[in-house]
Amino acid sequence: MADTPRSFDPTELGAYFALIEVSSLLRHTVEQQLREAGDLSYVQFQLLARLGNSPDGSYRMTDLADGVVYSRSGLTYQAQSLEQRGLVTRAPSPDDERSTTVAITEQGRDVLAKVFPGHIAVLDELLFEPLERADVEALFDVLGRLRDHMRAAPPRSAAPRRRKTS
C-alpha cells in the first residue's frame, strides 16, 4: 500500500495560504508601479536592478537567469527587449565565447533611478510599515533559510549550469 501524504495542520496550511496571498498582492502592486514608472515588467526590473548593483554593471546571461529564477530562453527575450530600448547591451563573454554578457547602460541606470523611489514607497507601505524592526529581522531570517533550503535543490530552470571540465 502506498504511503499516504501527511496532512497539514491548520497553522501550516494558514502560513502557506498567507504566504501565497501576500506574495500575489505585493507582486501585483509592484508590477503596476514598475509598468507605470518605467514601462518595465517585473523580470526586466529584476534584471536591471541586479545589473545596476553589480560592481561592473554586467553579468553573464546564465548567472542572471539563475539569480532571478527565470528560464534562460525567457531571459533572452527580456534582455533583447531591454536592449532594443537601449537599457542594456549584450556581447559575447570575454571569458567564454559561448556565453553572452549583459551590461546596463546609462539609460538603464536612468530608468532605475526613475523607478526606485516609487518601488521603495510600495515596499515601505505594503511590506515594512505594518512590521516592527524585530519582525523584519525575523522575516529576513526565515525567508533566508527557506531560500537557502530551496536553492539546495532548485528547479531545473534555476539550477546553475555545470561547467564542462577539460
C-alpha positions in Angstrom: 0.0 0.0 0.0 1.3 3.4 -0.9 2.2 5.9 1.8 -0.5 8.5 2.3 0.9 12.0 2.3 0.6 13.7 5.7 -1.9 16.4 6.2 -1.0 20.0 7.1 -2.2 21.3 10.4 -4.3 24.5 10.4 -1.2 26.6 11.3 0.9 25.2 8.4 -2.0 25.5 5.9 -2.7 29.1 7.1 1.0 30.0 6.8 1.1 28.6 3.3 -2.0 30.4 2.1 -0.9 33.7 3.8 2.5 33.4 2.0 0.8 32.9 -1.4 -1.7 35.7 -0.9 0.9 38.2 0.4 3.2 37.3 -2.5 0.5 37.8 -5.0 -0.8 41.1 -3.6 2.7 42.5 -3.3 3.8 41.4 -6.8 0.6 42.8 -8.3 1.2 46.3 -6.9 4.9 46.2 -7.6 4.3 45.2 -11.2 1.8 48.0 -11.6 4.2 50.6 -10.2 7.1 49.4 -12.4 4.9 49.5 -15.5 3.7 53.0 -14.8 7.0 54.5 -13.7 9.4 52.8 -16.2 7.4 50.6 -18.6 9.2 47.6 -17.1 8.0 44.1 -16.4 8.8 42.6 -13.0 11.5 40.4 -14.6 13.0 43.4 -16.5 13.2 45.3 -13.3 15.0 42.4 -11.6 17.5 42.2 -14.4 18.2 46.0 -14.4 18.4 46.1 -10.6 20.9 43.2 -10.5 23.0 44.7 -13.2 22.9 48.1 -11.5 24.0 46.5 -8.3 26.9 44.6 -9.9 30.4 46.1 -9.4 31.0 46.4 -13.1 27.4 46.6 -14.2 27.3 43.3 -16.0 26.6 39.6 -15.6 26.7 36.5 -17.8 23.2 35.6 -19.0 23.3 32.2 -17.3 24.2 33.8 -14.0 21.3 36.3 -14.3 18.9 33.5 -15.2 20.0 31.6 -12.1 19.7 34.7 -9.9 16.2 35.7 -10.9 14.9 32.1 -11.2 13.8 32.5 -14.8 14.2 30.3 -17.8 17.2 31.0 -20.0 15.1 31.4 -23.1 12.7 33.7 -21.3 15.6 35.8 -20.0 17.0 36.1 -23.5 13.7 37.5 -24.7 13.6 40.0 -21.8 17.2 41.1 -22.3 16.5 41.6 -26.0 13.6 43.8 -25.2 15.7 45.9 -22.8 18.5 46.1 -25.4 16.0 47.4 -28.0 15.2 50.2 -25.6 18.8 51.0 -25.1 18.8 49.9 -21.4 21.3 47.1 -21.7 23.9 45.8 -24.2 24.7 42.2 -24.9 28.0 40.9 -26.2 29.9 37.6 -26.2 31.6 37.0 -22.9 35.3 37.8 -22.9 35.9 34.6 -20.7 33.8 32.2 -22.8 32.7 32.9 -26.4 29.7 30.5 -25.9 28.3 32.8 -23.2 26.7 36.2 -23.5 27.3 39.1 -21.1 24.7 41.7 -20.4 25.6 45.2 -19.2 23.5 48.0 -18.0 23.7 51.3 -19.9 23.5 54.8 -18.6 20.0 54.9 -20.0 19.2 51.8 -18.0 20.6 53.4 -14.8 18.4 56.4 -15.5 15.3 54.2 -15.7 16.3 52.5 -12.4 16.7 55.9 -10.8 13.2 56.9 -12.0 11.6 53.7 -10.9 13.3 53.2 -7.5 11.6 55.9 -5.4 8.1 54.6 -6.2 9.3 51.0 -5.8 10.7 51.7 -2.3 7.4 53.5 -1.4 5.4 50.5 -2.4 7.6 48.2 -0.4 7.5 50.5 2.6 3.8 50.8 2.6 2.8 47.2 1.9 5.6 45.2 3.3 7.5 47.0 6.0 5.1 49.6 7.5 3.0 47.1 9.5 6.0 45.4 10.9 8.3 46.2 13.9 12.0 46.0 13.3 12.2 42.7 15.1 9.5 41.3 12.7 11.6 42.4 9.7 14.7 40.8 11.2 12.7 37.6 11.8 11.3 37.7 8.3 14.8 38.1 6.9 16.0 35.1 8.9 13.1 32.8 8.0 13.0 33.7 4.3 16.7 33.4 4.0 16.6 29.9 5.5 13.8 28.9 3.1 15.6 30.4 0.1 18.8 28.5 1.0 16.9 25.3 1.5 15.1 25.6 -1.8 18.3 26.7 -3.6 19.9 23.5 -2.4 17.7 21.6 -4.9 16.5 24.3 -7.3 14.1 23.7 -10.2 16.0 22.9 -13.5 15.4 26.4 -14.8 17.1 27.9 -11.7 19.9 25.4 -11.3 23.3 26.7 -12.1 24.7 25.1 -15.3 27.6 22.7 -14.7 30.7 23.8 -16.5 32.4 21.2 -18.6 35.9 20.4 -17.3 38.6 19.8 -19.9 
